[in-house]
Amino acid sequence: MNTTKSDKLFAEAQKHLPGGVNSPVRAFKSVGRAPLYIKKAKGAKMTDVDGNKFIDYIGSWGPMILGHAHKKVVKAVKHAANHGTSFGANNEQEIRLAAMIKKFVPSIEVVRMVNSGTEATMSAMRLARAFTGKNKIIKFEGCYHGHGDAFLIKAGSGVATLGLPDSPGVTKSTARDTLTAVFNDIESVYKLVEKNKNEVAAVFIEPVAGNMGLVESHKDFLSALRELCTVENIVLIFDEVMTGFRLARGGAQELYGIKPDLTTFGKIIGGGLPVGAYGGRRELMEMIAPAGSVYQAGTLSGNPLAMTAGFETLKIIDDDKDFYKNLETNCEYLYKGLREATERLSQNLTFNRCGSMFTLFFTTKKVTDFASAKKSDTKLFARYFNSMLERGVYLPPSQFEACFVSSAHAKKDFDKTISAHASALKDIF
Ligand SMILES: *Cc1c(COP(=O)(O)O)cnc(C)c1O
């Protein structure tokens, strides 16, 4: 694969941007190669500046559930741009997107738009603290909730990928207020709540974790968590930035039939533009200014282009009654092919999947939490990643990230992926 132009751009980028990138995992550090520069993307494919074409399983880390540059979304965004890109005043699109979010996710009574998932979780945390009058939060090892100070304790995603310790720059007093429990282990939560009686304001969880690789939570674990939060007056916050509008119409909370108090969103609701949102019970949300006194604002919040892209994306899904069913049927074909190819080569690797998200862990042991995810052979993963890339399949450059399938992926993309996978495994084993 010729990467001359990408290599040149990356050399130049390193003079101007920290590590040459604007988000750490993009640097490809953990897979030992220089990153690629993408020139364009359409449907399930991305093309880099050297003209290499890839089947994309990142989907911008989740947002592109319809594939890249969907005709209707692009048309709507162009139309919106012609009417002005930002007003610093109200627009109609933000109401439409809010109503659409509520239509998909019944636990949402009121929702506030922000610009990223990070902003959504930070704001939800402030609200939970204000509502309960308590300070501490509980999160789970390997879960990622954006880069807010309070969440950079045993965080997943890029922090896990790069093997970084908890980030410098986070003060001790902030770190003290973040308690970490073990994913899928309710006893670990009981212990923390007991030890910090009447001090825990919120529990944050990715109900299906995507940021330590894909790890589902057990239903009885989530139910027990719900019960505990209700009894202890703790705000249960589902971080569905990744899983919202991805795993089902109503996200992971619909799959599990469990209602959180607050939910954070991002990714898909922006249709590829920068958006986040948080919402939930009216009683909590009406504490947000100007309805209430919890301050949270944003110059570009509810941006008309972003609202339009998000609304169009959700509308396309809403208009197709079988959207998730069809997406899952398509994914089944891919998963079956990947599993069979793996077994044919007598490799017993752990394959975690949920809806249109999956991770192949390079370990033979079950992966149910961060500790078991970390048993994966990341060097082997790096070789697999590189081999797949050379064969035209663009996976997330980390063992601790999920792959995303879009409705634009076709059977022939899957066939190509399955055969690349078989060859890649032959290369590395
Ligand atoms: C991506 C992600 C975030 C952070 O969202 P940004 O838009 O990158 O700030 C938070 N939580 C989860 C679960 C995510 O997957």
The ligand as a Gaussian input file, in Angstrom:
#p B3LYP/6-31G(d) Opt

LIG

0 1
 C      -17.491000       9.038000      22.413000
 C      -18.005000       8.904000      23.774000
 C      -18.006000       9.990000      24.665000
 C      -17.371000      11.308000      24.338000
 O      -17.987000      11.945000      23.286000
 P      -17.179000      13.107000      22.519000
 O      -18.160000      13.627000      21.527000
 O      -15.988000      12.428000      21.901000
 O      -16.785000      14.107000      23.521000
 C      -18.604000       9.818000      25.899000
 N      -19.148000       8.663000      26.247000
 C      -19.156000       7.587000      25.423000
 C      -19.801000       6.318000      25.875000
 C      -18.567000       7.677000      24.170000
 O      -18.544000       6.600000      23.379000

